[in-house]
Amino acid sequence: MGLKQIAYGPKKYIDNRMNIIDGTVVFLSIIELSMGSGGGALSAFRSVRVFRTFRVLRVARILRSLKSMQNIISVITRSASSFAYIAMLMIIFLFIYALLGI
């Protein structure tokens, strides 16, 4: 975040709304980490963790614009149903072997 502020300058950095959101999330995260992990006063900062997740999802939005990444995402979505069947089969085998182990 600091390098981005130096590169763009304060005026251009503040012009972009996503930079303001990112800066706020990073600033609140630093405050949360500096105050420690215990105490009821930090419950307000726990909601910041949700915004951290949204920050990570922004990267996925950027990757969707790449053509090769679109191919990879489409293959993953098509194979998700097959993975569900394989996962269920693995759980059944695990259950059977757990019963045999008893």
PDB file as gemmi writes it, atoms N, CA and C in Angstrom:
CRYST1    1.000    1.000    1.000  90.00  90.00  90.00 P 1                      
ATOM      1  N   MET A   1       0.821  -1.172   0.000  1.00  0.00           N  
ATOM      2  CA  MET A   1       0.000   0.000   0.000  1.00  0.00           C  
ATOM      3  C   MET A   1       0.875   1.250   0.000  1.00  0.00           C  
ATOM      4  N   GLY A   2       1.913   1.228   0.800  1.00  0.00           N  
ATOM      5  CA  GLY A   2       2.810   2.372   0.872  1.00  0.00           C  
ATOM      6  C   GLY A   2       3.514   2.641  -0.444  1.00  0.00           C  
ATOM      7  N   LEU A   3       3.960   1.571  -1.095  1.00  0.00           N  
ATOM      8  CA  LEU A   3       4.627   1.737  -2.388  1.00  0.00           C  
ATOM      9  C   LEU A   3       3.670   2.284  -3.440  1.00  0.00           C  
ATOM     10  N   LYS A   4       2.426   1.861  -3.354  1.00  0.00           N  
ATOM     11  CA  LYS A   4       1.432   2.348  -4.309  1.00  0.00           C  
ATOM     12  C   LYS A   4       1.176   3.842  -4.098  1.00  0.00           C  
ATOM     13  N   GLN A   5       1.167   4.269  -2.847  1.00  0.00           N  
ATOM     14  CA  GLN A   5       0.986   5.695  -2.567  1.00  0.00           C  
ATOM     15  C   GLN A   5       2.160   6.515  -3.089  1.00  0.00           C  
ATOM     16  N   ILE A   6       3.354   5.970  -2.930  1.00  0.00           N  
ATOM     17  CA  ILE A   6       4.539   6.666  -3.427  1.00  0.00           C  
ATOM     18  C   ILE A   6       4.517   6.729  -4.955  1.00  0.00           C  
ATOM     19  N   ALA A   7       4.124   5.621  -5.597  1.00  0.00           N  
ATOM     20  CA  ALA A   7       4.141   5.565  -7.056  1.00  0.00           C  
ATOM     21  C   ALA A   7       3.097   6.495  -7.672  1.00  0.00           C  
ATOM     22  N   TYR A   8       1.863   6.469  -7.151  1.00  0.00           N  
ATOM     23  CA  TYR A   8       0.794   7.281  -7.725  1.00  0.00           C  
ATOM     24  C   TYR A   8       0.803   8.719  -7.224  1.00  0.00           C  
ATOM     25  N   GLY A   9       1.281   8.908  -6.023  1.00  0.00           N  
ATOM     26  CA  GLY A   9       1.156  10.223  -5.403  1.00  0.00           C  
ATOM     27  C   GLY A   9      -0.156  10.287  -4.635  1.00  0.00           C  
ATOM     28  N   PRO A  10      -0.243  11.155  -3.644  1.00  0.00           N  
ATOM     29  CA  PRO A  10      -1.438  11.187  -2.797  1.00  0.00           C  
ATOM     30  C   PRO A  10      -2.730  11.511  -3.555  1.00  0.00           C  
ATOM     31  N   LYS A  11      -2.675  12.430  -4.504  1.00  0.00           N  
ATOM     32  CA  LYS A  11      -3.883  12.850  -5.214  1.00  0.00           C  
ATOM     33  C   LYS A  11      -4.465  11.725  -6.063  1.00  0.00           C  
ATOM     34  N   LYS A  12      -3.629  11.062  -6.882  1.00  0.00           N  
ATOM     35  CA  LYS A  12      -4.113   9.971  -7.735  1.00  0.00           C  
ATOM     36  C   LYS A  12      -4.524   8.757  -6.905  1.00  0.00           C  
ATOM     37  N   TYR A  13      -3.831   8.533  -5.798  1.00  0.00           N  
ATOM     38  CA  TYR A  13      -4.155   7.383  -4.948  1.00  0.00           C  
ATOM     39  C   TYR A  13      -5.554   7.544  -4.352  1.00  0.00           C  
ATOM     40  N   ILE A  14      -5.901   8.725  -3.917  1.00  0.00           N  
ATOM     41  CA  ILE A  14      -7.199   8.957  -3.287  1.00  0.00           C  
ATOM     42  C   ILE A  14      -8.315   9.020  -4.326  1.00  0.00           C  
ATOM     43  N   ASP A  15      -8.005   9.329  -5.573  1.00  0.00           N  
ATOM     44  CA  ASP A  15      -9.030   9.407  -6.613  1.00  0.00           C  
ATOM     45  C   ASP A  15      -9.708   8.061  -6.874  1.00  0.00           C  
ATOM     46  N   ASN A  16      -8.984   6.966  -6.683  1.00  0.00           N  
ATOM     47  CA  ASN A  16      -9.541   5.637  -6.910  1.00  0.00           C  
ATOM     48  C   ASN A  16     -10.214   5.154  -5.624  1.00  0.00           C  
ATOM     49  N   ARG A  17     -11.508   4.799  -5.710  1.00  0.00           N  
ATOM     50  CA  ARG A  17     -12.254   4.349  -4.533  1.00  0.00           C  
ATOM     51  C   ARG A  17     -11.705   3.043  -3.951  1.00  0.00           C  
ATOM     52  N   MET A  18     -11.246   2.149  -4.815  1.00  0.00           N  
ATOM     53  CA  MET A  18     -10.739   0.867  -4.309  1.00  0.00           C  
ATOM     54  C   MET A  18      -9.474   1.063  -3.485  1.00  0.00           C  
ATOM     55  N   ASN A  19      -8.673   2.055  -3.833  1.00  0.00           N  
ATOM     56  CA  ASN A  19      -7.492   2.347  -3.031  1.00  0.00           C  
ATOM     57  C   ASN A  19      -7.877   2.831  -1.641  1.00  0.00           C  
ATOM     58  N   ILE A  20      -8.950   3.607  -1.547  1.00  0.00           N  
ATOM     59  CA  ILE A  20      -9.409   4.090  -0.246  1.00  0.00           C  
ATOM     60  C   ILE A  20      -9.894   2.916   0.608  1.00  0.00           C  
ATOM     61  N   ILE A  21     -10.652   2.001  -0.017  1.00  0.00           N  
ATOM     62  CA  ILE A  21     -11.131   0.825   0.712  1.00  0.00           C  
ATOM     63  C   ILE A  21      -9.955  -0.030   1.166  1.00  0.00           C  
ATOM     64  N   ASP A  22      -8.997  -0.266   0.271  1.00  0.00           N  
ATOM     65  CA  ASP A  22      -7.823  -1.057   0.630  1.00  0.00           C  
ATOM     66  C   ASP A  22      -7.042  -0.400   1.759  1.00  0.00           C  
ATOM     67  N   GLY A  23      -6.851   0.900   1.660  1.00  0.00           N  
ATOM     68  CA  GLY A  23      -6.109   1.609   2.695  1.00  0.00           C  
ATOM     69  C   GLY A  23      -6.796   1.537   4.044  1.00  0.00           C  
ATOM     70  N   THR A  24      -8.122   1.666   4.045  1.00  0.00           N  
ATOM     71  CA  THR A  24      -8.877   1.586   5.289  1.00  0.00           C  
ATOM     72  C   THR A  24      -8.771   0.198   5.905  1.00  0.00           C  
ATOM     73  N   VAL A  25      -8.919  -0.838   5.085  1.00  0.00           N  
ATOM     74  CA  VAL A  25      -8.835  -2.211   5.592  1.00  0.00           C  
ATOM     75  C   VAL A  25      -7.445  -2.488   6.154  1.00  0.00           C  
ATOM     76  N   VAL A  26      -6.408  -2.060   5.455  1.00  0.00           N  
ATOM     77  CA  VAL A  26      -5.044  -2.288   5.930  1.00  0.00           C  
ATOM     78  C   VAL A  26      -4.794  -1.522   7.220  1.00  0.00           C  
ATOM     79  N   PHE A  27      -5.253  -0.280   7.277  1.00  0.00           N  
ATOM     80  CA  PHE A  27      -5.054   0.542   8.473  1.00  0.00           C  
ATOM     81  C   PHE A  27      -5.766  -0.069   9.682  1.00  0.00           C  
ATOM     82  N   LEU A  28      -7.026  -0.507   9.509  1.00  0.00           N  
ATOM     83  CA  LEU A  28      -7.755  -1.127  10.613  1.00  0.00           C  
ATOM     84  C   LEU A  28      -7.151  -2.467  11.013  1.00  0.00           C  
ATOM     85  N   SER A  29      -6.608  -3.200  10.050  1.00  0.00           N  
ATOM     86  CA  SER A  29      -5.949  -4.468  10.369  1.00  0.00           C  
ATOM     87  C   SER A  29      -4.698  -4.240  11.192  1.00  0.00           C  
ATOM     88  N   ILE A  30      -3.945  -3.203  10.861  1.00  0.00           N  
ATOM     89  CA  ILE A  30      -2.743  -2.890  11.632  1.00  0.00           C  
ATOM     90  C   ILE A  30      -3.121  -2.490  13.054  1.00  0.00           C  
ATOM     91  N   ILE A  31      -4.193  -1.712  13.206  1.00  0.00           N  
ATOM     92  CA  ILE A  31      -4.648  -1.336  14.550  1.00  0.00           C  
ATOM     93  C   ILE A  31      -5.069  -2.576  15.331  1.00  0.00           C  
ATOM     94  N   GLU A  32      -5.811  -3.488  14.680  1.00  0.00           N  
ATOM     95  CA  GLU A  32      -6.257  -4.710  15.350  1.00  0.00           C  
ATOM     96  C   GLU A  32      -5.073  -5.551  15.813  1.00  0.00           C  
ATOM     97  N   LEU A  33      -4.069  -5.694  14.957  1.00  0.00           N  
ATOM     98  CA  LEU A  33      -2.901  -6.499  15.320  1.00  0.00           C  
ATOM     99  C   LEU A  33      -2.083  -5.844  16.424  1.00  0.00           C  
ATOM    100  N   SER A  34      -2.020  -4.526  16.428  1.00  0.00           N  
ATOM    101  CA  SER A  34      -1.211  -3.861  17.437  1.00  0.00           C  
ATOM    102  C   SER A  34      -1.872  -3.874  18.810  1.00  0.00           C  
ATOM    103  N   MET A  35      -3.202  -3.989  18.874  1.00  0.00           N  
ATOM    104  CA  MET A  35      -3.901  -3.984  20.155  1.00  0.00           C  
ATOM    105  C   MET A  35      -3.944  -5.363  20.797  1.00  0.00           C  
ATOM    106  N   GLY A  36      -3.563  -6.390  20.108  1.00  0.00           N  
ATOM    107  CA  GLY A  36      -3.567  -7.737  20.669  1.00  0.00           C  
ATOM    108  C   GLY A  36      -4.811  -8.493  20.277  1.00  0.00           C  
ATOM    109  N   SER A  37      -4.888  -9.752  20.716  1.00  0.00           N  
ATOM    110  CA  SER A  37      -6.001 -10.603  20.306  1.00  0.00           C  
ATOM    111  C   SER A  37      -7.063 -10.762  21.372  1.00  0.00           C  
ATOM    112  N   GLY A  38      -6.894 -10.243  22.579  1.00  0.00           N  
ATOM    113  CA  GLY A  38      -7.873 -10.409  23.644  1.00  0.00           C  
ATOM    114  C   GLY A  38      -8.642  -9.144  23.900  1.00  0.00           C  
ATOM    115  N   GLY A  39      -9.832  -9.298  24.507  1.00  0.00           N  
ATOM    116  CA  GLY A  39     -10.600  -8.128  24.905  1.00  0.00           C  
ATOM    117  C   GLY A  39     -11.856  -7.949  24.100  1.00  0.00           C  
ATOM    118  N   GLY A  40     -12.858  -7.349  24.745  1.00  0.00           N  
ATOM    119  CA  GLY A  40     -14.130  -7.118  24.084  1.00  0.00           C  
ATOM    120  C   GLY A  40     -14.106  -5.917  23.169  1.00  0.00           C  
ATOM    121  N   ALA A  41     -13.163  -5.013  23.370  1.00  0.00           N  
ATOM    122  CA  ALA A  41     -13.104  -3.805  22.540  1.00  0.00           C  
ATOM    123  C   ALA A  41     -12.738  -4.134  21.101  1.00  0.00           C  
ATOM    124  N   LEU A  42     -12.120  -5.271  20.895  1.00  0.00           N  
ATOM    125  CA  LEU A  42     -11.699  -5.633  19.539  1.00  0.00           C  
ATOM    126  C   LEU A  42     -12.795  -6.284  18.726  1.00  0.00           C  
ATOM    127  N   SER A  43     -13.975  -6.495  19.311  1.00  0.00           N  
ATOM    128  CA  SER A  43     -15.041  -7.143  18.547  1.00  0.00           C  
ATOM    129  C   SER A  43     -15.459  -6.292  17.354  1.00  0.00           C  
ATOM    130  N   ALA A  44     -15.292  -4.978  17.459  1.00  0.00           N  
ATOM    131  CA  ALA A  44     -15.617  -4.118  16.321  1.00  0.00           C  
ATOM    132  C   ALA A  44     -14.637  -4.337  15.179  1.00  0.00           C  
ATOM    133  N   PHE A  45     -13.399  -4.678  15.505  1.00  0.00           N  
ATOM    134  CA  PHE A  45     -12.398  -4.886  14.462  1.00  0.00           C  
ATOM    135  C   PHE A  45     -12.523  -6.253  13.798  1.00  0.00           C  
ATOM    136  N   ARG A  46     -13.279  -7.140  14.395  1.00  0.00           N  
ATOM    137  CA  ARG A  46     -13.418  -8.479  13.804  1.00  0.00           C  
ATOM    138  C   ARG A  46     -14.165  -8.435  12.482  1.00  0.00           C  
ATOM    139  N   SER A  47     -15.012  -7.441  12.302  1.00  0.00           N  
ATOM    140  CA  SER A  47     -15.728  -7.318  11.033  1.00  0.00           C  
ATOM    141  C   SER A  47     -14.799  -6.929   9.895  1.00  0.00           C  
ATOM    142  N   VAL A  48     -13.608  -6.437  10.235  1.00  0.00           N  
ATOM    143  CA  VAL A  48     -12.630  -6.067   9.213  1.00  0.00           C  
ATOM    144  C   VAL A  48     -12.163  -7.311   8.463  1.00  0.00           C  
ATOM    145  N   ARG A  49     -12.214  -8.446   9.118  1.00  0.00           N  
ATOM    146  CA  ARG A  49     -11.767  -9.691   8.475  1.00  0.00           C  
ATOM    147  C   ARG A  49     -12.593 -10.018   7.242  1.00  0.00           C  
ATOM    148  N   VAL A  50     -13.865  -9.647   7.256  1.00  0.00           N  
ATOM    149  CA  VAL A  50     -14.720  -9.861   6.083  1.00  0.00           C  
ATOM    150  C   VAL A  50     -14.206  -9.027   4.919  1.00  0.00           C  
ATOM    151  N   PHE A  51     -13.816  -7.791   5.198  1.00  0.00           N  
ATOM    152  CA  PHE A  51     -13.307  -6.926   4.140  1.00  0.00           C  
ATOM    153  C   PHE A  51     -11.971  -7.417   3.608  1.00  0.00           C  
ATOM    154  N   ARG A  52     -11.183  -8.086   4.460  1.00  0.00           N  
ATOM    155  CA  ARG A  52      -9.927  -8.685   3.973  1.00  0.00           C  
ATOM    156  C   ARG A  52     -10.230  -9.720   2.901  1.00  0.00           C  
ATOM    157  N   THR A  53     -11.293 -10.485   3.116  1.00  0.00           N  
ATOM    158  CA  THR A  53     -11.682 -11.491   2.126  1.00  0.00           C  
ATOM    159  C   THR A  53     -12.051 -10.826   0.806  1.00  0.00           C  
ATOM    160  N   PHE A  54     -12.774  -9.717   0.865  1.00  0.00           N  
ATOM    161  CA  PHE A  54     -13.135  -9.010  -0.361  1.00  0.00           C  
ATOM    162  C   PHE A  54     -11.903  -8.478  -1.079  1.00  0.00           C  
ATOM    163  N   ARG A  55     -10.881  -8.085  -0.312  1.00  0.00           N  
ATOM    164  CA  ARG A  55      -9.633  -7.628  -0.930  1.00  0.00           C  
ATOM    165  C   ARG A  55      -8.995  -8.745  -1.741  1.00  0.00           C  
ATOM    166  N   VAL A  56      -9.032  -9.960  -1.189  1.00  0.00           N  
ATOM    167  CA  VAL A  56      -8.448 -11.108  -1.892  1.00  0.00           C  
ATOM    168  C   VAL A  56      -9.266 -11.433  -3.138  1.00  0.00           C  
ATOM    169  N   LEU A  57     -10.577 -11.303  -3.054  1.00  0.00           N  
ATOM    170  CA  LEU A  57     -11.427 -11.620  -4.200  1.00  0.00           C  
ATOM    171  C   LEU A  57     -11.236 -10.638  -5.346  1.00  0.00           C  
ATOM    172  N   ARG A  58     -10.728  -9.445  -5.066  1.00  0.00           N  
ATOM    173  CA  ARG A  58     -10.427  -8.489  -6.140  1.00  0.00           C  
ATOM    174  C   ARG A  58      -9.389  -9.046  -7.100  1.00  0.00           C  
ATOM    175  N   VAL A  59      -8.438  -9.810  -6.557  1.00  0.00           N  
ATOM    176  CA  VAL A  59      -7.408 -10.405  -7.401  1.00  0.00           C  
ATOM    177  C   VAL A  59      -8.048 -11.393  -8.371  1.00  0.00           C  
ATOM    178  N   ALA A  60      -9.046 -12.133  -7.904  1.00  0.00           N  
ATOM    179  CA  ALA A  60      -9.730 -13.076  -8.784  1.00  0.00           C  
ATOM    180  C   ALA A  60     -10.444 -12.342  -9.910  1.00  0.00           C  
ATOM    181  N   ARG A  61     -10.986 -11.164  -9.623  1.00  0.00           N  
ATOM    182  CA  ARG A  61     -11.652 -10.382 -10.658  1.00  0.00           C  
ATOM    183  C   ARG A  61     -10.659  -9.934 -11.725  1.00  0.00           C  
ATOM    184  N   ILE A  62      -9.468  -9.570 -11.301  1.00  0.00           N  
ATOM    185  CA  ILE A  62      -8.434  -9.153 -12.253  1.00  0.00           C  
ATOM    186  C   ILE A  62      -7.991 -10.334 -13.103  1.00  0.00           C  
ATOM    187  N   LEU A  63      -7.863 -11.503 -12.477  1.00  0.00           N  
ATOM    188  CA  LEU A  63      -7.417 -12.682 -13.216  1.00  0.00           C  
ATOM    189  C   LEU A  63      -8.445 -13.147 -14.236  1.00  0.00           C  
ATOM    190  N   ARG A  64      -9.731 -12.844 -13.999  1.00  0.00           N  
ATOM    191  CA  ARG A  64     -10.760 -13.241 -14.953  1.00  0.00           C  
ATOM    192  C   ARG A  64     -10.610 -12.532 -16.289  1.00  0.00           C  
ATOM    193  N   SER A  65      -9.981 -11.385 -16.298  1.00  0.00           N  
ATOM    194  CA  SER A  65      -9.840 -10.641 -17.544  1.00  0.00           C  
ATOM    195  C   SER A  65      -8.804 -11.267 -18.486  1.00  0.00           C  
ATOM    196  N   LEU A  66      -7.937 -12.102 -17.967  1.00  0.00           N  
ATOM    197  CA  LEU A  66      -6.953 -12.780 -18.819  1.00  0.00           C  
ATOM    198  C   LEU A  66      -7.602 -13.943 -19.550  1.00  0.00           C  
ATOM    199  N   LYS A  67      -7.315 -14.086 -20.840  1.00  0.00           N  
ATOM    200  CA  LYS A  67      -7.942 -15.133 -21.654  1.00  0.00           C  
ATOM    201  C   LYS A  67      -7.524 -16.528 -21.183  1.00  0.00           C  
ATOM    202  N   SER A  68      -6.259 -16.728 -20.895  1.00  0.00           N  
ATOM    203  CA  SER A  68      -5.807 -18.052 -20.443  1.00  0.00           C  
ATOM    204  C   SER A  68      -6.423 -18.396 -19.098  1.00  0.00           C  
ATOM    205  N   MET A  69      -6.602 -17.394 -18.224  1.00  0.00           N  
ATOM    206  CA  MET A  69      -7.205 -17.656 -16.934  1.00  0.00           C  
ATOM    207  C   MET A  69      -8.695 -17.982 -17.076  1.00  0.00           C  
ATOM    208  N   GLN A  70      -9.348 -17.396 -18.088  1.00  0.00           N  
ATOM    209  CA  GLN A  70     -10.746 -17.738 -18.343  1.00  0.00           C  
ATOM    210  C   GLN A  70     -10.885 -19.204 -18.721  1.00  0.00           C  
ATOM    211  N   ASN A  71      -9.937 -19.716 -19.497  1.00  0.00           N  
ATOM    212  CA  ASN A  71      -9.960 -21.137 -19.860  1.00  0.00           C  
ATOM    213  C   ASN A  71      -9.796 -22.010 -18.623  1.00  0.00           C  
ATOM    214  N   ILE A  72      -8.883 -21.642 -17.750  1.00  0.00           N  
ATOM    215  CA  ILE A  72      -8.642 -22.432 -16.538  1.00  0.00           C  
ATOM    216  C   ILE A  72      -9.863 -22.406 -15.626  1.00  0.00           C  
ATOM    217  N   ILE A  73     -10.485 -21.248 -15.474  1.00  0.00           N  
ATOM    218  CA  ILE A  73     -11.668 -21.137 -14.621  1.00  0.00           C  
ATOM    219  C   ILE A  73     -12.825 -21.943 -15.183  1.00  0.00           C  
ATOM    220  N   SER A  74     -13.003 -21.934 -16.500  1.00  0.00           N  
ATOM    221  CA  SER A  74     -14.087 -22.716 -17.097  1.00  0.00           C  
ATOM    222  C   SER A  74     -13.858 -24.217 -16.922  1.00  0.00           C  
ATOM    223  N   VAL A  75     -12.618 -24.665 -17.014  1.00  0.00           N  
ATOM    224  CA  VAL A  75     -12.319 -26.088 -16.795  1.00  0.00           C  
ATOM    225  C   VAL A  75     -12.590 -26.463 -15.340  1.00  0.00           C  
ATOM    226  N   ILE A  76     -12.222 -25.598 -14.416  1.00  0.00           N  
ATOM    227  CA  ILE A  76     -12.445 -25.884 -12.993  1.00  0.00           C  
ATOM    228  C   ILE A  76     -13.942 -25.960 -12.697  1.00  0.00           C  
ATOM    229  N   THR A  77     -14.733 -25.049 -13.252  1.00  0.00           N  
ATOM    230  CA  THR A  77     -16.174 -25.091 -12.988  1.00  0.00           C  
ATOM    231  C   THR A  77     -16.832 -26.320 -13.607  1.00  0.00           C  
ATOM    232  N   ARG A  78     -16.369 -26.739 -14.774  1.00  0.00           N  
ATOM    233  CA  ARG A  78     -16.935 -27.949 -15.388  1.00  0.00           C  
ATOM    234  C   ARG A  78     -16.555 -29.203 -14.625  1.00  0.00           C  
ATOM    235  N   SER A  79     -15.381 -29.224 -14.022  1.00  0.00           N  
ATOM    236  CA  SER A  79     -14.941 -30.422 -13.317  1.00  0.00           C  
ATOM    237  C   SER A  79     -15.376 -30.451 -11.853  1.00  0.00           C  
ATOM    238  N   ALA A  80     -16.028 -29.404 -11.374  1.00  0.00           N  
ATOM    239  CA  ALA A  80     -16.436 -29.350  -9.972  1.00  0.00           C  
ATOM    240  C   ALA A  80     -17.458 -30.431  -9.646  1.00  0.00           C  
ATOM    241  N   SER A  81     -18.391 -30.706 -10.553  1.00  0.00           N  
ATOM    242  CA  SER A  81     -19.391 -31.744 -10.280  1.00  0.00           C  
ATOM    243  C   SER A  81     -18.743 -33.121 -10.219  1.00  0.00           C  
ATOM    244  N   SER A  82     -17.772 -33.368 -11.068  1.00  0.00           N  
ATOM    245  CA  SER A  82     -17.061 -34.649 -11.027  1.00  0.00           C  
ATOM    246  C   SER A  82     -16.276 -34.771  -9.733  1.00  0.00           C  
ATOM    247  N   PHE A  83     -15.714 -33.677  -9.272  1.00  0.00           N  
ATOM    248  CA  PHE A  83     -14.969 -33.707  -8.014  1.00  0.00           C  
ATOM    249  C   PHE A  83     -15.885 -34.035  -6.843  1.00  0.00           C  
ATOM    250  N   ALA A  84     -17.133 -33.578  -6.901  1.00  0.00           N  
ATOM    251  CA  ALA A  84     -18.077 -33.869  -5.827  1.00  0.00           C  
ATOM    252  C   ALA A  84     -18.329 -35.373  -5.742  1.00  0.00           C  
ATOM    253  N   TYR A  85     -18.463 -36.040  -6.868  1.00  0.00           N  
ATOM    254  CA  TYR A  85     -18.676 -37.484  -6.865  1.00  0.00           C  
ATOM    255  C   TYR A  85     -17.448 -38.225  -6.334  1.00  0.00           C  
ATOM    256  N   ILE A  86     -16.283 -37.790  -6.735  1.00  0.00           N  
ATOM    257  CA  ILE A  86     -15.051 -38.424  -6.248  1.00  0.00           C  
ATOM    258  C   ILE A  86     -14.901 -38.207  -4.750  1.00  0.00           C  
ATOM    259  N   ALA A  87     -15.246 -37.011  -4.272  1.00  0.00           N  
ATOM    260  CA  ALA A  87     -15.157 -36.731  -2.838  1.00  0.00           C  
ATOM    261  C   ALA A  87     -16.116 -37.617  -2.048  1.00  0.00           C  
ATOM    262  N   MET A  88     -17.337 -37.807  -2.557  1.00  0.00           N  
ATOM    263  CA  MET A  88     -18.290 -38.693  -1.874  1.00  0.00           C  
ATOM    264  C   MET A  88     -17.783 -40.125  -1.847  1.00  0.00           C  
ATOM    265  N   LEU A  89     -17.183 -40.576  -2.936  1.00  0.00           N  
ATOM    266  CA  LEU A  89     -16.628 -41.927  -2.984  1.00  0.00           C  
ATOM    267  C   LEU A  89     -15.498 -42.083  -1.976  1.00  0.00           C  
ATOM    268  N   MET A  90     -14.651 -41.058  -1.856  1.00  0.00           N  
ATOM    269  CA  MET A  90     -13.554 -41.111  -0.884  1.00  0.00           C  
ATOM    270  C   MET A  90     -14.092 -41.148   0.548  1.00  0.00           C  
ATOM    271  N   ILE A  91     -15.159 -40.402   0.820  1.00  0.00           N  
ATOM    272  CA  ILE A  91     -15.751 -40.405   2.165  1.00  0.00           C  
ATOM    273  C   ILE A  91     -16.340 -41.769   2.480  1.00  0.00           C  
ATOM    274  N   ILE A  92     -16.969 -42.410   1.495  1.00  0.00           N  
ATOM    275  CA  ILE A  92     -17.520 -43.754   1.713  1.00  0.00           C  
ATOM    276  C   ILE A  92     -16.397 -44.735   2.021  1.00  0.00           C  
ATOM    277  N   PHE A  93     -15.290 -44.681   1.250  1.00  0.00           N  
ATOM    278  CA  PHE A  93     -14.155 -45.563   1.535  1.00  0.00           C  
ATOM    279  C   PHE A  93     -13.568 -45.292   2.913  1.00  0.00           C  
ATOM    280  N   LEU A  94     -13.463 -44.039   3.279  1.00  0.00           N  
ATOM    281  CA  LEU A  94     -12.938 -43.689   4.596  1.00  0.00           C  
ATOM    282  C   LEU A  94     -13.841 -44.233   5.693  1.00  0.00           C  
ATOM    283  N   PHE A  95     -15.147 -44.132   5.508  1.00  0.00           N  
ATOM    284  CA  PHE A  95     -16.094 -44.654   6.481  1.00  0.00           C  
ATOM    285  C   PHE A  95     -15.982 -46.170   6.609  1.00  0.00           C  
ATOM    286  N   ILE A  96     -15.868 -46.856   5.466  1.00  0.00           N  
ATOM    287  CA  ILE A  96     -15.757 -48.321   5.481  1.00  0.00           C  
ATOM    288  C   ILE A  96     -14.468 -48.743   6.186  1.00  0.00           C  
ATOM    289  N   TYR A  97     -13.359 -48.111   5.867  1.00  0.00           N  
ATOM    290  CA  TYR A  97     -12.086 -48.480   6.503  1.00  0.00           C  
ATOM    291  C   TYR A  97     -12.087 -48.111   7.988  1.00  0.00           C  
ATOM    292  N   ALA A  98     -12.805 -47.052   8.358  1.00  0.00           N  
ATOM    293  CA  ALA A  98     -12.901 -46.714   9.790  1.00  0.00           C  
ATOM    294  C   ALA A  98     -13.692 -47.779  10.527  1.00  0.00           C  
ATOM    295  N   LEU A  99     -14.766 -48.292   9.907  1.00  0.00           N  
ATOM    296  CA  LEU A  99     -15.529 -49.363  10.531  1.00  0.00           C  
ATOM    297  C   LEU A  99     -14.709 -50.645  10.633  1.00  0.00           C  
ATOM    298  N   LEU A 100     -13.939 -50.941   9.589  1.00  0.00           N  
ATOM    299  CA  LEU A 100     -13.090 -52.136   9.638  1.00  0.00           C  
ATOM    300  C   LEU A 100     -11.989 -51.995  10.684  1.00  0.00           C  
ATOM    301  N   GLY A 101     -11.518 -50.771  10.905  1.00  0.00           N  
ATOM    302  CA  GLY A 101     -10.463 -50.537  11.895  1.00  0.00           C  
ATOM    303  C   GLY A 101     -10.946 -50.711  13.328  1.00  0.00           C  
ATOM    304  N   ILE A 102     -12.226 -50.513  13.537  1.00  0.00           N  
ATOM    305  CA  ILE A 102     -12.778 -50.667  14.892  1.00  0.00           C  
ATOM    306  C   ILE A 102     -12.828 -52.136  15.204  1.00  0.00           C  
TER     307      ILE A 102                                                      
END                                                                             
